Amino acid sequence: MEALARELADTINAGHVEGRERLREVALTLLRDEVQLSEAVPAAAPVTAPPGSFNPFGIGIPLILMGSVLVFLFPPVGLLMFAAAAVMIAWGVGATMLRQN
């Protein structure tokens, strides 16, 4: 493919300066017309996440970080974030322990 592209570019560059743009457009148009995408590309199956991919422990970490900032700005919201982080981390650890058994 690269050799063909280089050969085509050399052929276009060997032409007159005024006609290079037109030759380039003709080459691109011919390539677009000749390539058939509908048969070559198989229908893509929708990507689905495997069951059990939700990780509550991973959500608890950003909640701790947000809570540590918000506890200084607005303490009730910061404490609520800490509580939500504790629940998520406990849920993540518990789910991991139960899944391994």
C-alpha positions in Angstrom: 0.0 0.0 0.0 2.8 2.4 0.9 4.7 1.6 -2.3 1.6 2.3 -4.4 0.9 5.5 -2.5 4.6 6.6 -3.1 4.4 5.7 -6.8 1.1 7.7 -7.2 2.6 10.7 -5.3 5.7 10.6 -7.5 3.6 10.5 -10.6 1.5 13.4 -9.4 4.7 15.4 -8.4 6.2 14.7 -11.9 3.3 16.5 -13.5 3.0 20.2 -14.2 2.8 22.4 -11.1 -0.6 23.8 -12.3 -2.1 20.4 -12.8 -1.0 18.8 -9.5 -4.0 19.8 -7.5 -6.4 18.5 -10.2 -4.4 15.2 -10.5 -4.6 14.8 -6.7 -8.4 15.3 -6.7 -8.8 12.8 -9.5 -6.7 10.2 -7.7 -8.7 10.7 -4.5 -12.0 10.6 -6.3 -11.1 7.4 -8.2 -9.9 5.8 -4.9 -13.1 6.7 -3.1 -15.3 5.4 -6.0 -13.4 2.1 -6.3 -13.3 1.1 -2.6 -16.4 -0.7 -1.4 -16.8 -0.2 2.3 -20.2 -1.9 2.7 -19.0 -5.4 2.1 -15.6 -5.2 3.8 -16.8 -3.9 7.1 -18.7 -6.5 9.2 -21.6 -5.3 11.3 -20.2 -4.3 14.7 -21.9 -6.0 17.7 -22.8 -3.6 20.5 -20.2 -3.6 23.3 -21.7 -4.6 26.6 -20.0 -4.5 29.9 -19.5 -7.8 31.7 -21.9 -8.3 34.6 -20.6 -7.1 37.9 -18.3 -4.4 36.5 -19.6 -1.7 38.9 -16.9 -0.9 41.4 -18.3 0.9 44.5 -14.8 1.0 46.0 -13.6 3.1 43.1 -16.4 5.6 43.6 -15.6 5.9 47.3 -12.1 7.3 46.6 -13.3 10.4 44.7 -16.0 10.9 47.3 -13.3 11.1 50.0 -11.4 13.6 48.0 -14.5 15.8 47.4 -15.5 15.5 51.1 -12.0 16.6 52.2 -12.4 19.8 50.2 -16.0 20.5 51.0 -15.7 19.9 54.7 -13.8 23.2 54.9 -16.1 25.1 52.6 -19.5 23.7 53.7 -19.1 21.2 56.6 -22.5 19.4 56.4 -22.0 18.6 52.7 -18.4 17.5 53.3 -19.5 15.2 56.1 -22.2 13.8 53.9 -19.5 13.0 51.3 -17.4 11.3 53.9 -20.4 9.2 54.9 -21.2 8.3 51.3 -17.6 7.4 50.8 -17.6 5.1 53.9 -20.8 3.4 52.6 -19.3 2.9 49.1 -16.0 1.6 50.4 -17.7 -0.8 52.8 -19.9 -2.0 50.0 -16.9 -2.5 47.7 -14.9 -4.4 50.3 -18.0 -6.5 51.2 -18.8 -7.3 47.6 -15.2 -8.3 47.0 -15.2 -10.6 50.0 -18.4 -12.2 49.0 -17.4 -12.7 45.4 -14.2 -14.5 46.4 -16.0 -17.1 48.5 
